[in-house]
Amino acid sequence: MFDLKEKVAIVTGSRRGIGKGIAEKLAEAKANVVISDIDQKDCEATAKEIKEKFGVKTLAIKCDVSNKKEVDDLIQKTVKKFGKIDILVNNAGIFFQKPFLKYTEEDWNKIIDINLKSVYLCSQAAAKEMVKKNYGKIVNISSIAGIIGYPEAAAYCASKAGIINLTREIALELASNKINVNCVAPGLIETPMTKFVMENKELFEQTLAAIPWKRQGQPSDIANAVHYLASDEADYVTGQTLVVDGGWTIQ
């Protein structure tokens, strides 16, 4: 079930955190995985670890996902090595908090470029290869911050909301090419990006109080959702956003 043998998957932002968890899950399902992030040495270390642990083929490629030239290079190198792209997981993203009235144009552009523009660039480049095979799975990682407000995170919230609706639009256009496009919206997941929450006892307790399951999520929780959406069992699912937040947004 959810077998990905012989599939080729690119996971952006996968040297650590949620991205690494996703790459590991796809590799466990026997997909060959491309590890992509901003640090080549870290990518190589993660790729080596996954190759040795799961016995699949891996490739490490440094890529600034907000740069079209580097994104095109990522796609070309993947196709050169594996001959195709079956799965793209747009996971790369950044987060920082700053009061809205103190936001600068540079702050805004940085988050929008890395979180949202990257989904457009990577999806378009990968889809051009997917249409050749009339097959593909694109899974975008948004956030519950794209559904509800989160304080001092204007650009982040806007970028993640943008991903959700971009997912719907791309799904409409690519359906005729048998390419599924879906989205996963995580809640609080224990990663280096959310370390500041874990280390602030008061903030952490306040956050857990809002989560019916009373725990933070793990990268594996998101990876499990991505695994399903990247599989052939999800062939009739497209344009959807799967919220994985322990119930945070149902109250």
Secondary structure, DSSP 4 states (H G I P E B T S, - for coil): ----TT-EEEEET-SSHHHHHHHHHHHHTT-EEEEEES-HHHHHHHHHHHHHHH---EEEEE--TT-HHHHHHHHHHHHHHHS---EEEE---------GGG--HHHHHHHIIIIIIHHHHHHHHHHHHHHHHT-EEEEEE--GGGTS--TT-HHHHHHHHHHHHHHHHHHHHHGGGTEEEEEEEE-SB-SGGGHHHHH-HHHHHHHHHT-TT-S-B-HHHHHHHHHHHTSGGGTT--S-EEEESTTGGG-
